[in-house]
Amino acid sequence: MKDPIVQEGARVLREKAKPVLKKDIGSKALTSVITKMKKALAGENFGVAIAAPQIGESLRIFVIAGRAFLTDEDKKAFDDGDTAQDIPDEKVFINPVLTRLSRKKKEMSEGCLSVRGMYGTVMRHEKATISALDEKGKPFTYHGSGLIAHIFQHEYDHLDGILYIDKAMHMEEDPEMDMKEARKKVKEKRGV
C-alpha cells in the first residue's frame, strides 16, 4: 500500500502553500482534502498533526489530532481504561496565522511524518497564539503552550515550505521507527 504522506524531496513540501479562498470553504473539493488529511493522520500511531502539503495539496490548512489536546490528567484517565469517546475531535486550521509567540524558547525533540525514521531537536517558542478559520469558515483564535505551541510552529512551517530538518540542531536516525515501519510493511504484505 502506498504511503499517503508525501516524503522529503517532493516539491510540494518546499512550496509556500496557497491560501484557501473563502468561497471554497465547505465545498466538496475542500471537504475531500480535509477528509484525506484526517484519514492519513488517523493511520499514524505517533503523528499528532498534518499539513495539507504533506498529502500533496498546496493549501494553507493543517489538522491537529484530538489526542494532542489531552491534558496530563486526561491522558492518565485514558490510560486507566476510559474509552476513546474521551478523546476530543481533531481541530482543523484553515489559513492559520501565528499572531503571537513567547520570547522564551525551549529546545524540543521533533519528528515529522514526511521525514520518516529521523528525529531531531529544534528551538521553538514555548507559547504560541494562532488565528484561523474552522471547517465552516468561522474564525477562531487558540492560545497554546507546550506541545500545542510546538505543533503550531511545526505545521505553520510546513505551510511556508520549511521542514523541521532545516532548523534542527541535531538529527538522529530513529531505529525504533524503522522497526515499526518494517513490521507494518510485513503486516500489509500478509493482508493483516
N, C-alpha and C positions, 0 to 999 in steps of 0.2 A: 504494500500500500504506500502510495506516495505521501511524503510529509506535506501537510497543508501549509506549513510555515516556511516562508521564504528564508533562505540562508545567506549568510555573509557572502558578498561577491555579486549579489543581484543588484542591478542598477536602481531599482525602486527603493532600496534601503538607503541610498545615498542622495535621493532627490528631496527637495523641500516639498512636502505634501500640499495639495491644493485645498483651500477652504471649501467646506460643504455649503452649497447655495441654500438659502432659506427655503426656496421652493421645492428643494429635493428632500427636505426632512419629512419623513412619513411615506415617501414614495416606495414602490415595490423594490426598485433597484437599491436604494439605500438600506431598506429593511433587510434585504438579502445580504448585503455586505456585513451588516451588524450581526445577523444570524450566523454567518460564516465565521466571524471573529469569535463569537461566543462558543460555537461548536469546537473550533480549533483550541481555544483556551480550556474548555471543559475536558478535552482529551489529554491534557498535560497534568502530570502529578505535581510538578513543582512550580509551574508558571502561575503568577498571580495577576498578570496583565498582558495585554497585547494591543499593538497599534495597527491600524489599517495597512500601512506599508508591509507589515510582516505577513500579510496574506496576499500581497501583490497589488493592493489598491492604494494609489497615491492620494489619500484623503486625510484630512485633519480630524481623525477620530481615534480614540482609544477606549478600551474596556478594561475595568478592573474587577477581578473575581470577588464575589461577596466574602469569601473566607479571609481576604486581606483586611477587611474592616472589623473582624472579630477582635474584641478586647482580650487581654490575657485571661480574664475571668470566663469569657465566652469560650475560649479555647479549652480551658480546663473542664468546663461543663460538657463540652462536645466530646473531649477525650474520655470523660467519665460515662459516656453512653447516651447522651442526648442525641436526638435524630437530626438528620440533615435539614429538617424544617427550620432549625435554629440558625442556619447559615443565611445571611442576607442575600438578596439578589445582587447580581453583578451591576456595576454602575457604568453607564455609557457617557462619555465626554466628547461632545461634538464641538469643533472649533475652539478647543481649550486655549486659555491664555493664562500664563503664570503671572499673577498680579503682585505677588509679594513673596520674598524669600528672606529667611532669617539671616542675620550676619554670621551667626555661629554655624560652623560646618563640622562635619564628622566624617571620618574615613569609614566607608561601609563596603561590605562584601556584596558582590553583584554578579549575576549571570544573565543570560539572555536566550530566549527560545530561538533566536536567529544566529546564535553563535554557540552551537551545541558542543558540550564536552569541555568547556572552558569557564573559568570564573576569575574575577579579579577584584581589586579594591579601588574605589572611586571616592573622591571628596565630594560630598553632597551637603546641601543646606539641611539643617535639622528640621526646619519648618518651611512649609510652602502653602500658598493660597492660590487656588485656581478658579477661574470663572469659565463656564462652558454652557452649552445647551444640552438638554437631555434628548432622548429619542423622539419626544413630541415637539421639540423646539423651544421648550420652556427654559429660560435662563436660570442658572443657579451658581452659587459660589460655595466652595468647600475649603475649609482650613484643615490642613493635615500636618501631622508631626510624625517623627519616627519612620516606620515602614511606609506609611501612606505618602509622606513628603518625598521619600526616596523614589517611590513608584511614579509620582507625578513628574519628577525631574527626568527619570529614565525614559518614560513614554513620550514626554514632550520632546526630548532629544530625538527620538525616532521620527517625529513629525518634521524635524528640521534636517533629516538626513545624517544624524550623528548616532554612532553606535557607542556603547559604553567602553569598548576597547580603545576608542580614540582618546578617552580620558583616564583610563586605568593606570594606576601607578605600578601595579604588579599584576601579572597574568600567570595563571597556572592551569594545567590540564586537570580535569575532574575525573579521576579514574572511576569513581563510583557512578558518574553519569554515563560513562562509556559502557559499563557493565549493564546498567539498566536499559540502555538503548539496544545493546546486543540481545538481552533477554526478550525485549519487546519484539524485535525482528524475528527471533526464533518462534515466538508465540504466533505472530502474524502468518508465518510460513506454514505453521501447523494448523492454522484456522481456529485457534483458541481465542 
